[in-house]
Amino acid sequence: MKTEETVKVTIKLKKSDHDKLMEKVKESNTNISDYIRPIILDDIYNRTDKMNVMEQICKVFTLCTKIIEDEEIPKKHKIELQREAKKLCLK
Amino acid sequence: MSKIEVEIPKGQYENYDAVDKVISYILRLDDMNLVGGYGVLITNKKNIIEQFYAVKQFYGKMEGKQIRHIIFSVESTLYFNPQQVKILGYWLAQYFGNERQVIFAVHTDTKHLHIHMGINTIAYTNGAYQAYWQIEELKAYAEKCVDAMADMVWFGKSINAESLC
């Protein structure tokens, strides 16, 4: 059963999704440095040979969860962040 | 009771539905404000279970113990509130969270606030399987975390959580 191959294809984030995310960040007038930049910079397109896709996604999830837990971040940004991160969700 | 009790419930946890059952139990009080985790996006019960399975499927490792279930019970006379115990949960979870998915919830339905924690036996970093941890080392770490939480709650000290590990 080629489970590994199927999962790898399913979880790949397309470049177009990445661009859409950047566009949404711009439209929402969010301060990229504060909220989204650490995630974008750390996303699966910047993975090194040392990190595989699964590790990259789980680390992004950890970061998203930490940011969402931060009380100082406005609720609407948390909702947006969770919505975008959920696109990486593993099925 | 000591400051914090650490219990690993008996059970094989090898059944195909072990992940579903443990995570369902962890999230049974249905209060997502008291839920936290590492390596997972906190969405809903069904999706979190899927996230755990996705790691196992990615590495093709579906055998053995599927999930490790640990319970941390906090002494009630410390008078930590549920949100503080949730922070404690994150400190405890980081013992595993740099390598493995962790999902935990604070349960408030008994005299002592307690944390139910589920740890994926398959590491998201490299697929390594681990189902046992030295209980004495874990207890020592848990006590260190509780001492730090008491310093923060009762004496207003700032704590660098990463230095605990």
Chai-1 contact restraints between the chains, C-beta under 6 A:
chainA,res_idxA,chainB,res_idxB,connection_type,confidence,min_distance_angstrom,max_distance_angstrom,comment,restraint_id
A,T3,B,Q57,contact,1.0,0.0,6.0,A-B,restraint_1
A,E4,B,G60,contact,1.0,0.0,6.0,A-B,restraint_2
A,V7,B,Q57,contact,1.0,0.0,6.0,A-B,restraint_3
A,V7,B,F58,contact,1.0,0.0,6.0,A-B,restraint_4
A,M54,B,F58,contact,1.0,0.0,6.0,A-B,restraint_5
A,M54,B,Y124,contact,1.0,0.0,6.0,A-B,restraint_6
A,E55,B,Y124,contact,1.0,0.0,6.0,A-B,restraint_7
A,E55,B,T125,contact,1.0,0.0,6.0,A-B,restraint_8
A,C58,B,G39,contact,1.0,0.0,6.0,A-B,restraint_9
A,C58,B,Y124,contact,1.0,0.0,6.0,A-B,restraint_10
A,F61,B,G39,contact,1.0,0.0,6.0,A-B,restraint_11
A,F61,B,V40,contact,1.0,0.0,6.0,A-B,restraint_12
A,F61,B,L41,contact,1.0,0.0,6.0,A-B,restraint_13
A,T62,B,Y38,contact,1.0,0.0,6.0,A-B,restraint_14
A,T62,B,G39,contact,1.0,0.0,6.0,A-B,restraint_15
A,C64,B,L41,contact,1.0,0.0,6.0,A-B,restraint_16
A,T65,B,I42,contact,1.0,0.0,6.0,A-B,restraint_17
A,A85,B,L41,contact,1.0,0.0,6.0,A-B,restraint_18
A,L90,B,Q51,contact,1.0,0.0,6.0,A-B,restraint_19
A,L90,B,A54,contact,1.0,0.0,6.0,A-B,restraint_20
